[in-house]
């Protein structure tokens, strides 16, 4: 029991002294990150190319760079690629001609997401989670504060954790 009370005292201190990231109470932390999602062409920040014959998609610029460096393509095909690589319509036609006739361009945009199944009472715990689980996230993963809006039980619990006088408890042996 003493260990539990000591834990609650330390948690109380952390809750009272941690940065609130300009987020209203009751607050908790999650993992924020970014992912690329398919969008309409006019909203694209980049393109990926989908190659059905291998059922894989690649960031277009990286894919083209890899072809130039490691390609077994003819000089003629590589020269043709050099001439057209700034025109996406021509590039996809080139890929269909030399690589995969079913290839498709996918317009994409980077969006902020809140990773599912992440909820932490303290920012330090969220940071630790990201560090220990970085293989599940991008290099842009970060703590993200949120408010438990209109959640009276959560609000009451966090107030108790922050305000209760733990020294008033006597433990009988």
C-alpha positions in Angstrom: 0.0 0.0 0.0 2.8 2.4 0.8 4.2 1.9 -2.7 0.9 2.8 -4.2 0.6 6.0 -2.1 4.1 6.9 -3.0 3.3 6.4 -6.7 0.2 8.6 -6.3 2.2 11.4 -4.6 4.8 11.3 -7.4 2.1 11.3 -10.1 0.3 14.2 -8.3 3.5 16.2 -8.4 4.1 15.5 -12.0 0.5 16.4 -13.0 0.9 19.7 -11.2 4.3 20.7 -12.6 4.3 19.4 -16.2 3.8 21.6 -19.2 0.2 21.8 -20.3 1.0 22.5 -24.0 -1.7 25.2 -23.9 -4.3 22.5 -23.6 -7.3 23.0 -21.2 -8.0 20.6 -18.3 -8.8 17.7 -18.0 -5.8 16.9 -20.4 -4.1 13.8 -21.4 -1.4 13.0 -24.0 -1.4 10.9 -27.1 1.0 10.3 -30.0 0.7 12.7 -32.9 2.4 11.7 -36.2 2.0 12.2 -40.0 1.1 10.0 -42.8 0.6 10.3 -46.5 -2.9 10.0 -47.8 -4.4 9.9 -51.3 -6.0 13.2 -52.4 -7.3 14.9 -55.4 -4.6 15.8 -57.8 -5.0 19.6 -57.2 -4.2 19.0 -53.5 -1.1 16.8 -54.1 2.1 17.5 -52.3 3.8 14.5 -53.9 3.1 11.5 -56.1 3.6 7.8 -55.6 3.6 5.2 -58.3 1.7 2.0 -57.9 3.1 -1.0 -59.8 0.4 -3.8 -60.0 2.8 -6.5 -61.2 4.6 -6.4 -57.8 1.7 -4.9 -55.9 3.9 -2.2 -54.4 3.8 1.6 -54.3 6.8 3.9 -54.2 7.3 7.6 -53.8 7.7 8.7 -57.4 10.8 10.8 -57.1 12.6 8.2 -55.1 11.5 5.5 -57.5 12.8 7.4 -60.5 16.1 8.1 -58.7 16.5 4.4 -58.0 15.9 3.5 -61.6 18.6 5.9 -62.8 21.2 4.6 -60.3 20.5 0.8 -60.3 18.7 0.3 -63.6 19.3 -2.4 -66.1 17.3 -0.3 -68.6 18.7 0.6 -72.0 20.5 3.9 -72.5 17.7 4.9 -74.8 15.1 4.4 -72.1 17.2 6.3 -69.5 17.8 9.1 -71.9 14.1 9.3 -72.6 13.4 9.4 -68.9 15.9 12.3 -68.4 14.0 14.3 -71.0 10.5 13.9 -69.5 11.0 13.6 -65.8 9.4 16.9 -64.9 6.1 16.0 -66.6 4.0 13.6 -64.6 1.8 12.6 -67.5 4.9 11.7 -69.6 6.6 9.9 -66.7 3.6 7.6 -66.0 3.5 6.8 -69.7 7.2 6.0 -69.7 6.8 3.7 -66.6 3.9 2.0 -68.4 6.1 1.5 -71.5 9.3 0.3 -69.8 8.3 -1.0 -66.3 4.6 -2.0 -65.8 1.8 -1.3 -68.2 -0.7 -1.1 -65.3 1.2 1.5 -63.4 -0.8 4.3 -61.7 0.1 7.7 -60.2 -1.3 8.3 -56.8 -1.5 12.0 -55.7 -0.8 12.3 -51.9 -0.7 14.8 -49.2 0.9 14.6 -45.7 -1.7 14.9 -42.9 -1.4 15.0 -39.1 -2.9 12.0 -37.3 -3.4 11.0 -33.7 -2.2 7.4 -33.3 -4.9 5.1 -32.1 -4.6 3.3 -28.8 -2.3 5.9 -27.2 -3.4 7.7 -24.0 -1.1 8.9 -21.3 -1.7 10.9 -18.1 1.7 12.6 -18.3 3.7 14.1 -21.1 6.9 12.4 -19.9 5.2 9.0 -20.2 4.1 9.8 -23.7 7.7 10.9 -24.6 9.1 7.7 -23.2 6.6 5.6 -25.1 7.6 7.3 -28.4 11.3 6.7 -27.7 10.8 3.1 -26.7 8.4 2.4 -29.7 9.9 4.6 -32.4 9.9 1.6 -34.8 6.1 2.0 -34.9 6.1 5.7 -35.8 7.8 8.1 -38.3 10.6 10.3 -37.3 8.1 13.1 -36.9 6.1 11.4 -34.0 5.5 13.8 -31.1 3.5 14.2 -27.9 0.1 15.7 -28.5 -2.0 17.1 -25.7 -5.8 16.7 -25.8 -8.7 17.7 -23.6 -11.2 15.2 -22.3 -14.1 17.5 -23.2 -17.3 17.0 -21.3 -16.1 13.9 -19.5 -17.0 14.7 -15.9 -15.7 11.4 -14.5 -12.3 11.9 -16.1 -12.2 15.5 -14.9 -13.1 14.5 -11.4 -10.5 11.7 -11.3 -7.7 14.0 -12.5 -8.7 16.7 -10.0 -8.6 14.1 -7.2 -5.2 13.0 -8.4 -3.9 16.5 -8.5 -5.5 17.9 -5.3 -5.9 15.1 -2.7 -3.7 15.4 0.4 -2.0 12.0 0.4 -0.3 12.7 3.7 -3.8 12.7 5.4 -4.0 9.0 4.9 -2.8 6.8 7.7 -2.0 3.2 7.0 -2.6 0.8 9.8 -0.4 -2.2 10.1 
